[in-house]
């Protein structure tokens, strides 16, 4: 029974899926658009309704192919998202920042009437700049590693302790995709 529980726990560890990942080279740099699909576990949903914010992180790493060694990391970017419910106003709030969201710092905020709207907003990323074009070599091949996860390290300490080892507190998805070769204009 213990082995079965362990296997089922490991099977649930990757609870999300990157359903769409699009990379493009634009004048402003390398842009990433993505959609992630996951079901919100009941324990996380319950914590959100009690006013405890949840933190999600999207990470993108641009790698240049090398035949003689590991791929070289050219650039990386992070997007931190804080989803919270305001019980008094019955509104959902989403804050987005390139740095971990804390008591200080700059974050873009948006409010939502329903939980469904707020969760849909954290599942979609549009035209996120992950690298400058100046960082790319014209004759090299590149790929992008994209990862999306619930960041339990930013939860209040009692929740961090309770979340360790529980699959219900795990939301993650990952995908690697090639960056299209630039064509001459």
NUKOL-169984 format. One line per field, with one value per atom (N, C-alpha, C): residue number from 1; x, y, z. Coordinates in Angstrom, 2 decimals, decimal comma. Layout:
// NUKOL-169984
pos	(NUM	...) $
X	(X	...) $
Y	(Y	...) $
Z	(Z	...) $
***
This chain:
// NUKOL-169984
pos	(1	1	1	2	2	2	3	3	3	4	4	4	5	5	5	6	6	6	7	7	7	8	8	8	9	9	9	10	10	10	11	11	11	12	12	12	13	13	13	14	14	14	15	15	15	16	16	16	17	17	17	18	18	18	19	19	19	20	20	20	21	21	21	22	22	22	23	23	23	24	24	24	25	25	25	26	26	26	27	27	27	28	28	28	29	29	29	30	30	30	31	31	31	32	32	32	33	33	33	34	34	34	35	35	35	36	36	36	37	37	37	38	38	38	39	39	39	40	40	40	41	41	41	42	42	42	43	43	43	44	44	44	45	45	45	46	46	46	47	47	47	48	48	48	49	49	49	50	50	50	51	51	51	52	52	52	53	53	53	54	54	54	55	55	55	56	56	56	57	57	57	58	58	58	59	59	59	60	60	60	61	61	61	62	62	62	63	63	63	64	64	64	65	65	65	66	66	66	67	67	67	68	68	68	69	69	69	70	70	70	71	71	71	72	72	72	73	73	73	74	74	74	75	75	75	76	76	76	77	77	77	78	78	78	79	79	79	80	80	80	81	81	81	82	82	82	83	83	83	84	84	84	85	85	85	86	86	86	87	87	87	88	88	88	89	89	89	90	90	90	91	91	91	92	92	92	93	93	93	94	94	94	95	95	95	96	96	96	97	97	97	98	98	98	99	99	99	100	100	100	101	101	101	102	102	102	103	103	103	104	104	104	105	105	105	106	106	106	107	107	107	108	108	108	109	109	109	110	110	110	111	111	111	112	112	112	113	113	113	114	114	114	115	115	115	116	116	116	117	117	117	118	118	118	119	119	119	120	120	120	121	121	121	122	122	122	123	123	123	124	124	124	125	125	125	126	126	126	127	127	127	128	128	128	129	129	129	130	130	130	131	131	131	132	132	132	133	133	133	134	134	134	135	135	135	136	136	136	137	137	137	138	138	138	139	139	139	140	140	140	141	141	141	142	142	142	143	143	143	144	144	144	145	145	145	146	146	146	147	147	147	148	148	148	149	149	149	150	150	150	151	151	151	152	152	152	153	153	153	154	154	154	155	155	155	156	156	156	157	157	157	158	158	158	159	159	159	160	160	160	161	161	161	162	162	162	163	163	163	164	164	164	165	165	165	166	166	166	167	167	167	168	168	168	169	169	169	170	170	170	171	171	171	172	172	172	173	173	173	174	174	174	175	175	175	176	176	176	177	177	177	178	178	178	179	179	179	180	180	180	181	181	181	182	182	182	183	183	183	184	184	184	185	185	185) $
X	(0,82	0,00	0,86	1,95	2,84	3,45	3,87	4,45	3,41	2,17	1,10	0,83	0,81	0,59	1,73	2,96	4,12	4,05	3,70	3,60	2,49	1,35	0,27	0,65	1,39	1,86	2,82	3,73	4,65	3,92	2,91	2,16	1,42	1,01	0,27	1,19	2,51	3,42	3,39	3,21	3,13	1,67	0,97	-0,48	-0,93	-0,02	-0,40	0,13	-0,29	0,14	0,24	1,32	1,46	0,75	-0,41	-1,21	-0,83	-0,23	0,17	1,43	2,43	3,67	4,11	4,15	4,53	5,69	6,71	7,88	7,98	8,34	8,51	9,63	10,29	11,30	10,61	10,65	10,04	11,09	10,76	11,71	12,12	11,20	11,51	12,26	12,35	13,10	12,41	12,81	12,18	10,96	9,80	8,54	7,96	7,41	6,81	5,34	4,50	3,08	2,79	2,05	1,80	0,44	-0,09	-1,30	-1,02	-1,43	-1,22	-2,59	-2,74	-3,99	-3,70	-4,48	-4,40	-5,71	-5,98	-7,14	-6,66	-7,39	-7,03	-7,41	-6,43	-6,75	-7,65	-8,51	-9,47	-8,80	-7,65	-6,97	-6,46	-6,00	-5,54	-6,73	-7,79	-9,01	-9,56	-9,56	-10,04	-9,17	-7,84	-6,93	-7,15	-7,35	-7,61	-8,88	-9,94	-11,20	-11,09	-10,10	-9,88	-8,97	-8,58	-7,78	-6,29	-5,83	-4,40	-3,96	-3,03	-2,62	-1,79	-1,90	-1,11	-0,17	1,03	2,07	2,42	2,38	2,73	3,93	4,79	5,99	6,08	6,31	6,61	8,07	8,82	10,24	10,54	11,34	11,75	13,26	13,91	15,35	15,65	16,40	16,80	18,18	18,27	19,51	20,02	21,33	21,95	22,52	22,22	22,72	24,24	24,86	26,30	26,50	27,23	27,44	28,51	29,40	30,55	30,35	29,27	29,06	27,58	27,21	25,82	25,41	24,12	23,64	23,95	24,26	24,63	23,40	23,26	22,16	22,48	21,62	21,83	21,05	19,83	18,99	17,97	17,47	16,39	15,50	14,24	13,28	12,31	11,79	10,80	9,61	8,44	7,22	6,56	6,43	5,83	4,40	3,47	2,06	1,52	0,83	0,23	-1,28	-1,98	-3,44	-4,01	-4,92	-5,52	-7,00	-7,71	-9,15	-9,34	-10,14	-10,44	-11,83	-11,91	-13,21	-14,21	-13,74	-14,68	-15,32	-14,55	-15,08	-15,54	-15,21	-15,57	-14,96	-13,75	-13,08	-11,75	-11,32	-10,06	-9,03	-7,80	-6,73	-5,54	-5,00	-3,81	-2,74	-1,57	-0,41	0,66	1,31	2,32	3,58	4,73	6,00	7,12	8,23	9,40	10,25	9,94	10,63	9,64	10,12	9,19	8,40	7,12	6,24	6,29	6,68	6,79	6,11	6,51	5,92	6,31	7,50	7,93	8,17	8,24	8,49	7,33	7,57	6,60	5,93	4,61	3,85	2,63	2,31	1,12	-0,06	-1,12	-2,28	-3,53	-4,37	-5,64	-6,66	-7,90	-8,98	-9,96	-10,60	-11,57	-12,80	-13,95	-15,21	-15,34	-14,86	-15,04	-13,71	-13,72	-12,53	-12,15	-13,11	-12,84	-12,05	-12,44	-11,72	-10,28	-10,10	-8,76	-7,87	-8,40	-7,60	-7,27	-8,19	-7,90	-6,78	-6,73	-5,68	-4,30	-4,21	-2,89	-2,47	-3,40	-3,09	-2,59	-2,67	-2,29	-1,24	-0,23	0,84	0,91	0,88	0,89	2,06	2,85	3,93	4,85	5,35	6,28	7,70	8,39	9,76	10,71	11,39	12,29	13,76	14,03	15,42	15,45	16,58	16,80	17,33	17,03	17,54	19,06	19,65	21,10	21,83	21,13	21,75	21,84	21,20	21,16	22,20	22,80	23,71	22,90	23,20	22,37	22,47	23,61	23,78	23,58	23,22	23,06	21,61	21,46	20,13	19,82	18,56	18,14	16,90	16,77	15,54	15,18	13,92	13,43	12,84	13,30	12,71	11,73	10,46	9,42	8,91	8,84	8,33	7,33	6,29	5,22	4,94	4,83	4,62	3,99	3,41	2,95	4,17	4,47	5,64	5,24	5,39	5,00	5,99	7,18	8,17	7,74	6,76	6,29	5,03	4,53	3,36	3,75	2,78	3,08	3,69	4,58	5,32	4,44	3,32	2,53	2,07	1,79	1,38	2,55	3,74	4,92	5,20	5,09	5,34	4,29	3,04	1,97	2,00	2,60	2,60	3,70	4,75	5,88	5,42	5,67	5,36	3,92	3,06	1,67	1,43	0,95	0,72	-0,36	-1,27	-2,33	-1,78	-0,58	0,03	1,01	0,92	1,85	1,10	1,44	0,97	2,22	2,47	3,64	3,43	4,08	4,05	5,34	5,80	7,04	6,98	7,71	7,79	9,02	9,66	10,80	10,41	10,80	10,45	11,58	11,77	12,78	12,33	13,27	13,03	13,26	12,30	12,40	13,62	14,25	15,42	14,95	15,70	15,34	15,58	14,60	14,73	15,14	15,86	16,31	15,11	15,14	14,01	14,32) $
Y	(-1,19	0,00	1,26	1,23	2,38	2,66	1,61	1,79	2,36	1,88	2,39	3,86	4,24	5,64	6,52	6,02	6,77	6,94	5,89	5,95	6,92	6,87	7,79	9,22	9,43	10,77	11,31	10,46	10,90	11,15	10,39	10,57	11,91	12,37	13,63	14,83	14,60	15,71	16,74	16,31	17,24	17,37	18,31	18,40	19,32	19,95	20,87	20,46	21,20	20,93	22,26	22,44	23,62	23,27	23,86	23,51	24,31	25,47	26,29	27,04	27,00	27,74	28,29	29,60	30,24	31,20	31,10	31,96	32,76	34,04	34,86	35,86	36,16	37,21	38,48	39,50	40,78	41,87	43,08	44,19	44,42	44,18	44,41	43,26	42,10	40,97	39,65	38,63	37,31	37,32	37,04	37,09	35,69	35,42	34,13	34,34	33,50	33,44	32,00	31,80	30,45	30,34	29,13	28,79	27,53	27,54	26,41	25,93	24,62	24,05	23,23	23,50	22,73	22,87	21,91	21,96	22,45	23,41	23,95	22,93	22,40	21,46	22,11	21,31	21,82	22,50	21,99	22,56	23,98	24,20	25,53	26,46	25,96	26,75	27,20	26,30	26,62	27,70	27,56	28,56	29,93	29,96	31,22	31,89	31,11	31,67	32,18	31,72	32,21	33,44	33,92	35,14	34,92	33,69	33,41	33,48	34,36	34,50	33,31	33,02	31,97	32,63	32,09	32,66	31,67	32,14	31,33	31,96	31,12	31,60	30,96	31,80	31,33	31,66	30,68	30,86	30,44	31,24	30,91	31,06	30,05	30,06	29,85	30,77	30,68	30,03	28,91	28,13	28,07	28,27	28,12	26,71	26,02	24,66	24,66	23,68	23,45	21,96	21,54	20,12	19,53	20,36	19,86	19,88	20,48	20,59	20,81	21,06	21,38	22,66	22,80	24,02	25,22	26,35	27,56	28,40	28,79	29,69	31,09	31,63	32,95	34,00	33,67	34,62	33,84	34,48	33,89	35,01	34,66	35,64	34,92	35,68	35,15	36,10	35,52	36,30	35,74	36,59	36,21	36,73	35,86	36,23	35,91	36,87	36,70	36,80	35,72	35,67	35,69	36,63	36,71	37,04	36,69	36,95	37,93	38,97	39,96	39,63	38,96	38,52	39,65	40,83	41,93	42,47	42,61	43,16	42,07	40,80	39,65	39,78	40,35	40,53	39,78	39,39	38,70	39,69	39,55	40,48	39,67	40,11	39,48	40,54	40,26	41,13	40,38	41,07	40,47	41,32	40,65	41,35	40,46	41,09	40,32	39,87	40,37	40,02	39,38	38,61	38,09	39,23	39,01	40,05	40,05	41,17	41,28	42,55	42,99	44,20	45,43	45,41	46,53	46,03	46,94	46,57	46,99	46,91	47,35	46,13	46,13	45,03	45,61	45,04	45,42	44,69	45,40	44,79	44,86	43,86	43,80	43,12	43,61	43,02	42,28	41,27	40,45	40,24	40,13	39,89	38,44	37,49	36,07	35,35	34,24	33,41	32,82	32,45	31,87	32,84	34,12	35,12	35,28	35,30	35,48	34,28	33,09	31,89	31,80	32,17	32,19	33,17	34,29	35,28	34,75	33,93	33,40	32,23	31,67	30,54	30,98	32,26	32,74	33,84	33,72	34,71	35,14	36,45	36,95	37,90	37,62	38,50	38,97	38,01	38,27	38,31	39,39	39,53	38,75	37,75	36,92	37,17	37,86	38,15	39,27	39,96	40,97	40,30	40,84	40,29	40,38	41,36	41,51	40,35	39,56	38,42	37,18	37,23	36,08	36,20	35,07	35,00	34,53	35,07	34,76	33,32	32,68	31,32	30,23	30,57	29,59	29,12	27,93	27,36	27,50	27,83	28,09	27,29	27,04	26,45	27,20	27,09	27,75	26,71	26,69	25,86	26,74	26,34	27,09	26,25	26,84	26,15	27,05	26,44	27,15	26,35	27,05	26,30	27,18	26,51	27,16	27,26	28,45	28,68	28,63	27,45	27,30	27,96	28,33	28,97	30,37	30,97	32,31	32,27	31,09	30,97	31,26	31,59	31,73	30,43	30,54	29,38	28,18	28,33	27,13	26,37	27,09	26,43	25,77	26,38	25,77	24,41	24,36	23,11	22,07	22,47	21,53	21,11	21,92	21,62	20,66	20,55	19,69	18,24	17,67	16,26	15,96	16,96	16,72	17,10	16,15	16,37	17,41	17,61	18,61	20,03	20,25	21,58	21,72	20,84	20,88	21,18	22,31	22,65	22,99	22,24	22,54	22,02	22,68	22,28	22,75	22,02	22,40	21,97	22,71	22,37	23,05	22,36	22,90	23,00	24,14	24,34	25,07	24,74	25,39	26,78	27,71	29,05	28,99	29,43	29,37	30,14	29,61	30,26	31,53	32,60	33,88	33,81	34,25	34,28	35,66	35,73	37,03	37,82	39,13	39,98	40,72) $
Z	(0,00	0,00	0,00	0,76	0,81	-0,56	-1,27	-2,60	-3,55	-3,48	-4,33	-4,04	-2,78	-2,42	-2,93	-2,84	-3,32	-4,84	-5,55	-7,01	-7,42	-6,74	-7,07	-6,74	-5,68	-5,32	-6,35	-6,85	-7,88	-9,19	-9,49	-10,72	-10,71	-9,55	-9,44	-9,31	-9,20	-8,96	-10,10	-11,33	-12,45	-12,83	-12,18	-12,32	-13,42	-14,13	-15,18	-16,53	-17,54	-18,90	-19,64	-20,37	-21,22	-22,53	-22,74	-23,91	-25,15	-24,96	-26,09	-25,71	-26,57	-26,36	-27,71	-27,82	-29,08	-28,82	-29,65	-29,55	-30,84	-30,70	-31,89	-31,68	-32,79	-32,80	-33,28	-32,49	-32,85	-32,65	-33,05	-32,91	-31,46	-30,53	-29,12	-28,46	-29,12	-28,57	-28,85	-28,09	-28,19	-27,27	-27,85	-27,10	-26,95	-25,77	-25,45	-25,13	-25,71	-25,36	-24,97	-23,90	-23,41	-22,76	-22,78	-22,03	-21,24	-19,99	-19,09	-18,63	-18,54	-18,06	-16,80	-15,75	-14,52	-13,78	-12,93	-12,05	-10,69	-10,15	-8,85	-7,77	-7,03	-5,96	-4,91	-4,31	-3,33	-2,15	-1,70	-0,55	-0,88	-2,10	-2,52	-2,69	-3,28	-3,46	-2,10	-1,13	0,21	0,86	0,72	1,29	0,63	-0,67	-1,37	-0,84	-0,65	-0,15	1,28	2,00	3,37	3,40	2,20	2,12	2,09	1,91	1,85	0,38	0,04	-1,36	-1,83	-3,12	-3,76	-4,76	-4,84	-5,69	-6,80	-8,03	-9,19	-9,86	-10,45	-11,12	-12,49	-13,51	-14,85	-15,11	-15,60	-15,86	-17,29	-17,98	-19,34	-19,43	-20,02	-20,20	-21,67	-22,25	-23,65	-23,70	-24,44	-24,51	-25,94	-26,12	-27,43	-27,53	-28,63	-28,84	-28,97	-28,31	-28,46	-28,61	-29,62	-29,85	-28,94	-28,42	-27,66	-26,15	-25,68	-24,24	-24,00	-22,76	-22,47	-23,19	-23,46	-24,09	-23,20	-23,84	-23,10	-22,81	-21,56	-21,19	-21,66	-22,52	-23,10	-22,30	-21,93	-21,19	-20,37	-19,34	-18,56	-18,04	-17,84	-17,32	-16,40	-15,44	-14,50	-14,44	-14,26	-14,04	-12,79	-11,78	-10,50	-10,46	-10,06	-9,99	-8,61	-8,03	-6,71	-6,88	-6,59	-6,68	-5,27	-5,04	-3,70	-3,80	-2,76	-2,64	-1,49	-1,75	-0,72	-0,16	0,99	1,52	1,76	2,16	2,44	1,17	0,12	-1,14	-2,11	-1,80	-2,63	-4,03	-4,11	-5,39	-5,38	-6,56	-6,74	-7,26	-6,79	-7,17	-7,68	-8,82	-9,40	-9,54	-8,99	-9,12	-9,90	-10,85	-11,70	-11,63	-11,47	-11,36	-11,90	-12,28	-12,72	-11,53	-10,34	-9,11	-8,14	-7,15	-6,14	-5,50	-5,33	-4,82	-3,30	-2,74	-1,29	-0,82	0,34	0,91	0,10	-0,50	-1,33	-2,74	-3,66	-5,05	-5,93	-7,21	-8,20	-8,82	-8,82	-9,42	-10,12	-11,26	-12,00	-11,38	-11,05	-10,40	-11,25	-11,09	-11,81	-10,91	-10,94	-10,13	-11,02	-10,44	-11,15	-10,28	-10,91	-10,21	-9,75	-10,59	-10,26	-10,18	-9,49	-9,37	-10,72	-11,54	-12,84	-13,72	-13,72	-14,51	-14,03	-12,74	-12,16	-12,48	-12,37	-12,64	-14,13	-14,99	-16,43	-16,73	-16,02	-16,24	-15,86	-14,81	-14,44	-15,32	-16,06	-16,95	-18,33	-18,65	-19,98	-19,88	-20,71	-20,80	-22,26	-22,49	-23,86	-24,09	-25,13	-25,60	-24,47	-23,73	-22,63	-23,19	-23,00	-23,50	-22,61	-23,21	-22,42	-22,76	-23,90	-24,28	-25,31	-25,37	-26,39	-27,65	-28,81	-30,07	-30,14	-29,49	-29,48	-28,82	-28,03	-27,35	-28,25	-29,41	-30,31	-31,41	-31,75	-32,89	-34,09	-35,27	-36,44	-36,90	-36,75	-37,27	-36,21	-35,01	-33,93	-33,82	-33,24	-32,99	-31,50	-31,22	-29,84	-29,48	-28,20	-27,67	-26,39	-25,99	-24,79	-23,87	-22,62	-21,57	-20,82	-20,80	-20,10	-18,95	-17,76	-16,57	-15,86	-15,33	-14,62	-13,36	-12,22	-10,96	-9,89	-8,93	-7,70	-6,80	-6,32	-5,49	-4,02	-3,41	-2,01	-1,06	-1,54	-0,67	-0,25	-0,95	-0,59	0,27	0,56	1,43	2,88	3,73	5,17	5,71	6,68	7,21	7,57	8,26	8,59	7,34	6,25	5,02	4,32	4,42	3,82	4,47	5,78	6,49	6,11	6,02	5,67	4,21	3,34	1,91	1,50	2,31	1,95	1,84	0,67	0,45	0,10	0,01	-0,34	-1,79	-2,57	-4,00	-4,24	-3,28	-3,44	-3,52	-3,03	-3,06	-4,22	-5,19	-6,31	-7,61	-8,22	-9,55	-10,35	-11,41	-12,23	-13,64	-14,57	-15,97	-16,62	-17,62	-18,29	-19,75	-20,57	-21,99	-22,59	-23,52	-24,25	-25,71	-26,32	-27,72	-28,42	-29,69	-30,52	-30,91	-30,95	-31,46	-32,97	-33,74	-35,20	-35,68	-36,71	-37,29	-37,99	-37,80	-38,41	-39,92	-40,68	-42,14	-42,58	-43,69	-44,22	-44,69	-44,43	-44,83	-46,09) $
***
